[in-house]
Amino acid sequence: MWKGCSPPAIRRDYWDAMCDKWATEDFRHRSKIAAENQTKMPEATLYTIGSISFGRQRRKMEKDKGGPVSYKELFEHTHRRKNTGDFVSQKTKEMMETYAEQMVDRHGGDSTQHPEFDAMAWLAATGQPKKGRVFGFGSGLDAGRVISSS
């Protein structure tokens, strides 16, 4: 039905190839599973920056701040509601509270002495990776590089 009706920014042959892919049983099956999974855990996809990537958001925050932004600052900025400051889900709130507790347990009560990011504290707060992904890292961040550096 959509073949031949490509958006202006996409070449027609590319669009038609995508339509062919989307029409396959395998793709439709995977899409159905993904949609079901999103309804089971809607908080897994909640963040407040829309389609802006974490990298682009970090650069914007660093420009506004005039210096580096920690991953914790970035995560909190992207997972708090702009109008209320509340976390987007109870899971996110509990995870950040646990991360803060882990940082105190591991590095003491003086937050000025804490490292910018502690991968082991993050893992203790979020749980072990599932399917190679760490909560809060999305699919665009290299969790393996950060976690293996600890």
Biotite code that builds the C-alpha atoms (Angstrom):
import biotite.structure as struc

atoms = struc.array([
    struc.Atom([0.000, 0.000, 0.000], chain_id="A", res_id=1, res_name="MET", atom_name="CA", element="C"),
    struc.Atom([2.840, 2.442, 0.815], chain_id="A", res_id=2, res_name="TRP", atom_name="CA", element="C"),
    struc.Atom([5.102, 1.507, -2.080], chain_id="A", res_id=3, res_name="LYS", atom_name="CA", element="C"),
    struc.Atom([5.518, 4.324, -4.536], chain_id="A", res_id=4, res_name="GLY", atom_name="CA", element="C"),
    struc.Atom([4.517, 6.930, -1.915], chain_id="A", res_id=5, res_name="CYS", atom_name="CA", element="C"),
    struc.Atom([7.928, 7.765, -0.507], chain_id="A", res_id=6, res_name="SER", atom_name="CA", element="C"),
    struc.Atom([8.552, 10.935, 1.491], chain_id="A", res_id=7, res_name="PRO", atom_name="CA", element="C"),
    struc.Atom([10.494, 13.551, -0.514], chain_id="A", res_id=8, res_name="PRO", atom_name="CA", element="C"),
    struc.Atom([13.669, 12.993, 1.530], chain_id="A", res_id=9, res_name="ALA", atom_name="CA", element="C"),
    struc.Atom([13.895, 9.266, 0.702], chain_id="A", res_id=10, res_name="ILE", atom_name="CA", element="C"),
    struc.Atom([14.676, 7.872, -2.721], chain_id="A", res_id=11, res_name="ARG", atom_name="CA", element="C"),
    struc.Atom([11.772, 5.869, -4.099], chain_id="A", res_id=12, res_name="ARG", atom_name="CA", element="C"),
    struc.Atom([13.808, 2.669, -4.611], chain_id="A", res_id=13, res_name="ASP", atom_name="CA", element="C"),
    struc.Atom([15.035, 2.829, -0.976], chain_id="A", res_id=14, res_name="TYR", atom_name="CA", element="C"),
    struc.Atom([11.507, 3.437, 0.256], chain_id="A", res_id=15, res_name="TRP", atom_name="CA", element="C"),
    struc.Atom([10.118, 0.535, -1.770], chain_id="A", res_id=16, res_name="ASP", atom_name="CA", element="C"),
    struc.Atom([12.863, -1.732, -0.388], chain_id="A", res_id=17, res_name="ALA", atom_name="CA", element="C"),
    struc.Atom([11.919, -0.709, 3.162], chain_id="A", res_id=18, res_name="MET", atom_name="CA", element="C"),
    struc.Atom([8.254, -1.400, 2.409], chain_id="A", res_id=19, res_name="CYS", atom_name="CA", element="C"),
    struc.Atom([9.212, -4.874, 1.189], chain_id="A", res_id=20, res_name="ASP", atom_name="CA", element="C"),
    struc.Atom([11.137, -5.458, 4.434], chain_id="A", res_id=21, res_name="LYS", atom_name="CA", element="C"),
    struc.Atom([8.282, -4.176, 6.622], chain_id="A", res_id=22, res_name="TRP", atom_name="CA", element="C"),
    struc.Atom([5.855, -6.499, 4.834], chain_id="A", res_id=23, res_name="ALA", atom_name="CA", element="C"),
    struc.Atom([7.783, -9.686, 5.678], chain_id="A", res_id=24, res_name="THR", atom_name="CA", element="C"),
    struc.Atom([6.332, -12.078, 8.254], chain_id="A", res_id=25, res_name="GLU", atom_name="CA", element="C"),
    struc.Atom([9.552, -11.967, 10.284], chain_id="A", res_id=26, res_name="ASP", atom_name="CA", element="C"),
    struc.Atom([9.479, -8.161, 10.545], chain_id="A", res_id=27, res_name="PHE", atom_name="CA", element="C"),
    struc.Atom([5.786, -8.076, 11.406], chain_id="A", res_id=28, res_name="ARG", atom_name="CA", element="C"),
    struc.Atom([6.314, -10.756, 14.062], chain_id="A", res_id=29, res_name="HIS", atom_name="CA", element="C"),
    struc.Atom([9.227, -8.838, 15.634], chain_id="A", res_id=30, res_name="ARG", atom_name="CA", element="C"),
    struc.Atom([7.242, -5.601, 15.496], chain_id="A", res_id=31, res_name="SER", atom_name="CA", element="C"),
    struc.Atom([4.320, -7.239, 17.290], chain_id="A", res_id=32, res_name="LYS", atom_name="CA", element="C"),
    struc.Atom([6.636, -8.544, 20.031], chain_id="A", res_id=33, res_name="ILE", atom_name="CA", element="C"),
    struc.Atom([8.249, -5.125, 20.441], chain_id="A", res_id=34, res_name="ALA", atom_name="CA", element="C"),
    struc.Atom([4.842, -3.445, 20.750], chain_id="A", res_id=35, res_name="ALA", atom_name="CA", element="C"),
    struc.Atom([3.772, -5.998, 23.387], chain_id="A", res_id=36, res_name="GLU", atom_name="CA", element="C"),
    struc.Atom([7.015, -5.471, 25.302], chain_id="A", res_id=37, res_name="ASN", atom_name="CA", element="C"),
    struc.Atom([6.485, -1.696, 25.345], chain_id="A", res_id=38, res_name="GLN", atom_name="CA", element="C"),
    struc.Atom([3.066, -2.136, 26.926], chain_id="A", res_id=39, res_name="THR", atom_name="CA", element="C"),
    struc.Atom([4.506, -4.493, 29.572], chain_id="A", res_id=40, res_name="LYS", atom_name="CA", element="C"),
    struc.Atom([7.196, -2.009, 30.644], chain_id="A", res_id=41, res_name="MET", atom_name="CA", element="C"),
    struc.Atom([6.248, 1.481, 29.464], chain_id="A", res_id=42, res_name="PRO", atom_name="CA", element="C"),
    struc.Atom([8.781, 3.080, 31.855], chain_id="A", res_id=43, res_name="GLU", atom_name="CA", element="C"),
    struc.Atom([11.605, 1.467, 29.882], chain_id="A", res_id=44, res_name="ALA", atom_name="CA", element="C"),
    struc.Atom([11.117, 3.950, 27.067], chain_id="A", res_id=45, res_name="THR", atom_name="CA", element="C"),
    struc.Atom([10.358, 7.087, 29.049], chain_id="A", res_id=46, res_name="LEU", atom_name="CA", element="C"),
    struc.Atom([12.647, 10.070, 28.771], chain_id="A", res_id=47, res_name="TYR", atom_name="CA", element="C"),
    struc.Atom([11.998, 13.728, 28.258], chain_id="A", res_id=48, res_name="THR", atom_name="CA", element="C"),
    struc.Atom([14.097, 14.806, 25.279], chain_id="A", res_id=49, res_name="ILE", atom_name="CA", element="C"),
    struc.Atom([12.109, 13.266, 22.447], chain_id="A", res_id=50, res_name="GLY", atom_name="CA", element="C"),
    struc.Atom([14.169, 12.239, 19.456], chain_id="A", res_id=51, res_name="SER", atom_name="CA", element="C"),
    struc.Atom([17.320, 14.130, 20.504], chain_id="A", res_id=52, res_name="ILE", atom_name="CA", element="C"),
    struc.Atom([20.220, 11.735, 21.060], chain_id="A", res_id=53, res_name="SER", atom_name="CA", element="C"),
    struc.Atom([22.000, 11.602, 24.420], chain_id="A", res_id=54, res_name="PHE", atom_name="CA", element="C"),
    struc.Atom([25.201, 12.792, 22.744], chain_id="A", res_id=55, res_name="GLY", atom_name="CA", element="C"),
    struc.Atom([23.512, 15.802, 21.201], chain_id="A", res_id=56, res_name="ARG", atom_name="CA", element="C"),
    struc.Atom([21.736, 16.589, 24.475], chain_id="A", res_id=57, res_name="GLN", atom_name="CA", element="C"),
    struc.Atom([25.036, 16.352, 26.368], chain_id="A", res_id=58, res_name="ARG", atom_name="CA", element="C"),
    struc.Atom([26.703, 18.789, 23.956], chain_id="A", res_id=59, res_name="ARG", atom_name="CA", element="C"),
    struc.Atom([23.794, 21.220, 24.368], chain_id="A", res_id=60, res_name="LYS", atom_name="CA", element="C"),
    struc.Atom([23.973, 20.967, 28.168], chain_id="A", res_id=61, res_name="MET", atom_name="CA", element="C"),
    struc.Atom([27.764, 21.466, 28.124], chain_id="A", res_id=62, res_name="GLU", atom_name="CA", element="C"),
    struc.Atom([27.370, 24.565, 25.946], chain_id="A", res_id=63, res_name="LYS", atom_name="CA", element="C"),
    struc.Atom([24.684, 25.973, 28.260], chain_id="A", res_id=64, res_name="ASP", atom_name="CA", element="C"),
    struc.Atom([26.689, 25.130, 31.394], chain_id="A", res_id=65, res_name="LYS", atom_name="CA", element="C"),
    struc.Atom([30.011, 26.206, 29.942], chain_id="A", res_id=66, res_name="GLY", atom_name="CA", element="C"),
    struc.Atom([31.744, 22.993, 30.934], chain_id="A", res_id=67, res_name="GLY", atom_name="CA", element="C"),
    struc.Atom([31.541, 19.218, 31.179], chain_id="A", res_id=68, res_name="PRO", atom_name="CA", element="C"),
    struc.Atom([28.326, 17.457, 32.184], chain_id="A", res_id=69, res_name="VAL", atom_name="CA", element="C"),
    struc.Atom([28.430, 14.179, 34.107], chain_id="A", res_id=70, res_name="SER", atom_name="CA", element="C"),
    struc.Atom([26.448, 11.158, 32.974], chain_id="A", res_id=71, res_name="TYR", atom_name="CA", element="C"),
    struc.Atom([24.372, 11.425, 36.176], chain_id="A", res_id=72, res_name="LYS", atom_name="CA", element="C"),
    struc.Atom([23.433, 15.034, 35.306], chain_id="A", res_id=73, res_name="GLU", atom_name="CA", element="C"),
    struc.Atom([22.566, 14.012, 31.751], chain_id="A", res_id=74, res_name="LEU", atom_name="CA", element="C"),
    struc.Atom([20.498, 11.038, 32.920], chain_id="A", res_id=75, res_name="PHE", atom_name="CA", element="C"),
    struc.Atom([18.591, 13.115, 35.473], chain_id="A", res_id=76, res_name="GLU", atom_name="CA", element="C"),
    struc.Atom([17.982, 15.898, 32.945], chain_id="A", res_id=77, res_name="HIS", atom_name="CA", element="C"),
    struc.Atom([16.543, 13.439, 30.450], chain_id="A", res_id=78, res_name="THR", atom_name="CA", element="C"),
    struc.Atom([14.493, 11.437, 32.966], chain_id="A", res_id=79, res_name="HIS", atom_name="CA", element="C"),
    struc.Atom([12.785, 14.204, 34.943], chain_id="A", res_id=80, res_name="ARG", atom_name="CA", element="C"),
    struc.Atom([9.608, 15.969, 33.923], chain_id="A", res_id=81, res_name="ARG", atom_name="CA", element="C"),
    struc.Atom([10.318, 19.566, 32.946], chain_id="A", res_id=82, res_name="LYS", atom_name="CA", element="C"),
    struc.Atom([7.242, 21.048, 34.654], chain_id="A", res_id=83, res_name="ASN", atom_name="CA", element="C"),
    struc.Atom([7.466, 19.222, 38.026], chain_id="A", res_id=84, res_name="THR", atom_name="CA", element="C"),
    struc.Atom([11.024, 17.898, 38.280], chain_id="A", res_id=85, res_name="GLY", atom_name="CA", element="C"),
    struc.Atom([9.646, 14.444, 39.137], chain_id="A", res_id=86, res_name="ASP", atom_name="CA", element="C"),
    struc.Atom([11.265, 11.356, 37.677], chain_id="A", res_id=87, res_name="PHE", atom_name="CA", element="C"),
    struc.Atom([9.395, 9.860, 34.722], chain_id="A", res_id=88, res_name="VAL", atom_name="CA", element="C"),
    struc.Atom([8.867, 6.546, 36.540], chain_id="A", res_id=89, res_name="SER", atom_name="CA", element="C"),
    struc.Atom([9.118, 4.992, 39.977], chain_id="A", res_id=90, res_name="GLN", atom_name="CA", element="C"),
    struc.Atom([11.795, 2.607, 38.664], chain_id="A", res_id=91, res_name="LYS", atom_name="CA", element="C"),
    struc.Atom([13.963, 5.535, 37.557], chain_id="A", res_id=92, res_name="THR", atom_name="CA", element="C"),
    struc.Atom([13.508, 7.323, 40.888], chain_id="A", res_id=93, res_name="LYS", atom_name="CA", element="C"),
    struc.Atom([14.433, 4.213, 42.893], chain_id="A", res_id=94, res_name="GLU", atom_name="CA", element="C"),
    struc.Atom([17.414, 3.511, 40.657], chain_id="A", res_id=95, res_name="MET", atom_name="CA", element="C"),
    struc.Atom([18.807, 7.030, 41.111], chain_id="A", res_id=96, res_name="MET", atom_name="CA", element="C"),
    struc.Atom([18.298, 6.828, 44.891], chain_id="A", res_id=97, res_name="GLU", atom_name="CA", element="C"),
    struc.Atom([20.155, 3.507, 44.939], chain_id="A", res_id=98, res_name="THR", atom_name="CA", element="C"),
    struc.Atom([22.955, 4.949, 42.786], chain_id="A", res_id=99, res_name="TYR", atom_name="CA", element="C"),
    struc.Atom([23.342, 7.868, 45.227], chain_id="A", res_id=100, res_name="ALA", atom_name="CA", element="C"),
    struc.Atom([23.480, 5.406, 48.152], chain_id="A", res_id=101, res_name="GLU", atom_name="CA", element="C"),
    struc.Atom([26.049, 3.292, 46.313], chain_id="A", res_id=102, res_name="GLN", atom_name="CA", element="C"),
    struc.Atom([28.221, 6.362, 45.687], chain_id="A", res_id=103, res_name="MET", atom_name="CA", element="C"),
    struc.Atom([28.165, 7.232, 49.406], chain_id="A", res_id=104, res_name="VAL", atom_name="CA", element="C"),
    struc.Atom([28.899, 3.608, 50.387], chain_id="A", res_id=105, res_name="ASP", atom_name="CA", element="C"),
    struc.Atom([31.777, 3.351, 47.923], chain_id="A", res_id=106, res_name="ARG", atom_name="CA", element="C"),
    struc.Atom([33.268, 6.856, 48.127], chain_id="A", res_id=107, res_name="HIS", atom_name="CA", element="C"),
    struc.Atom([32.102, 8.434, 51.409], chain_id="A", res_id=108, res_name="GLY", atom_name="CA", element="C"),
    struc.Atom([29.656, 11.180, 52.272], chain_id="A", res_id=109, res_name="GLY", atom_name="CA", element="C"),
    struc.Atom([31.540, 14.072, 50.645], chain_id="A", res_id=110, res_name="ASP", atom_name="CA", element="C"),
    struc.Atom([30.093, 14.200, 47.130], chain_id="A", res_id=111, res_name="SER", atom_name="CA", element="C"),
    struc.Atom([32.885, 16.519, 45.987], chain_id="A", res_id=112, res_name="THR", atom_name="CA", element="C"),
    struc.Atom([35.212, 13.532, 46.370], chain_id="A", res_id=113, res_name="GLN", atom_name="CA", element="C"),
    struc.Atom([33.069, 11.227, 44.255], chain_id="A", res_id=114, res_name="HIS", atom_name="CA", element="C"),
    struc.Atom([34.211, 10.293, 40.747], chain_id="A", res_id=115, res_name="PRO", atom_name="CA", element="C"),
    struc.Atom([32.199, 11.683, 37.854], chain_id="A", res_id=116, res_name="GLU", atom_name="CA", element="C"),
    struc.Atom([30.763, 8.231, 37.212], chain_id="A", res_id=117, res_name="PHE", atom_name="CA", element="C"),
    struc.Atom([31.131, 4.857, 38.927], chain_id="A", res_id=118, res_name="ASP", atom_name="CA", element="C"),
    struc.Atom([30.128, 2.009, 36.641], chain_id="A", res_id=119, res_name="ALA", atom_name="CA", element="C"),
    struc.Atom([30.050, -0.552, 39.447], chain_id="A", res_id=120, res_name="MET", atom_name="CA", element="C"),
    struc.Atom([27.726, 1.661, 41.522], chain_id="A", res_id=121, res_name="ALA", atom_name="CA", element="C"),
    struc.Atom([25.551, 2.119, 38.416], chain_id="A", res_id=122, res_name="TRP", atom_name="CA", element="C"),
    struc.Atom([25.353, -1.634, 37.885], chain_id="A", res_id=123, res_name="LEU", atom_name="CA", element="C"),
    struc.Atom([24.535, -2.177, 41.562], chain_id="A", res_id=124, res_name="ALA", atom_name="CA", element="C"),
    struc.Atom([21.683, 0.319, 41.190], chain_id="A", res_id=125, res_name="ALA", atom_name="CA", element="C"),
    struc.Atom([20.360, -0.832, 37.814], chain_id="A", res_id=126, res_name="THR", atom_name="CA", element="C"),
    struc.Atom([21.071, -4.540, 37.881], chain_id="A", res_id=127, res_name="GLY", atom_name="CA", element="C"),
    struc.Atom([23.162, -6.603, 35.537], chain_id="A", res_id=128, res_name="GLN", atom_name="CA", element="C"),
    struc.Atom([22.935, -6.024, 31.783], chain_id="A", res_id=129, res_name="PRO", atom_name="CA", element="C"),
    struc.Atom([20.023, -7.684, 30.024], chain_id="A", res_id=130, res_name="LYS", atom_name="CA", element="C"),
    struc.Atom([20.598, -8.744, 26.449], chain_id="A", res_id=131, res_name="LYS", atom_name="CA", element="C"),
    struc.Atom([23.839, -6.778, 26.512], chain_id="A", res_id=132, res_name="GLY", atom_name="CA", element="C"),
    struc.Atom([22.129, -3.539, 27.570], chain_id="A", res_id=133, res_name="ARG", atom_name="CA", element="C"),
    struc.Atom([22.431, -1.590, 30.776], chain_id="A", res_id=134, res_name="VAL", atom_name="CA", element="C"),
    struc.Atom([19.443, 0.421, 32.025], chain_id="A", res_id=135, res_name="PHE", atom_name="CA", element="C"),
    struc.Atom([19.977, 4.091, 31.315], chain_id="A", res_id=136, res_name="GLY", atom_name="CA", element="C"),
    struc.Atom([22.417, 3.566, 28.474], chain_id="A", res_id=137, res_name="PHE", atom_name="CA", element="C"),
    struc.Atom([19.911, 3.073, 25.689], chain_id="A", res_id=138, res_name="GLY", atom_name="CA", element="C"),
    struc.Atom([21.155, 1.528, 22.485], chain_id="A", res_id=139, res_name="SER", atom_name="CA", element="C"),
    struc.Atom([23.349, 4.406, 21.379], chain_id="A", res_id=140, res_name="GLY", atom_name="CA", element="C"),
    struc.Atom([25.811, 4.438, 24.286], chain_id="A", res_id=141, res_name="LEU", atom_name="CA", element="C"),
    struc.Atom([28.712, 2.039, 24.606], chain_id="A", res_id=142, res_name="ASP", atom_name="CA", element="C"),
    struc.Atom([28.022, 0.463, 27.998], chain_id="A", res_id=143, res_name="ALA", atom_name="CA", element="C"),
    struc.Atom([30.759, -2.121, 27.506], chain_id="A", res_id=144, res_name="GLY", atom_name="CA", element="C"),
    struc.Atom([33.472, 0.516, 27.283], chain_id="A", res_id=145, res_name="ARG", atom_name="CA", element="C"),
    struc.Atom([32.322, 2.249, 30.467], chain_id="A", res_id=146, res_name="VAL", atom_name="CA", element="C"),
    struc.Atom([31.680, -0.911, 32.468], chain_id="A", res_id=147, res_name="ILE", atom_name="CA", element="C"),
    struc.Atom([34.911, -2.633, 31.510], chain_id="A", res_id=148, res_name="SER", atom_name="CA", element="C"),
    struc.Atom([36.872, 0.475, 32.587], chain_id="A", res_id=149, res_name="SER", atom_name="CA", element="C"),
    struc.Atom([35.944, -0.077, 36.245], chain_id="A", res_id=150, res_name="SER", atom_name="CA", element="C"),
])
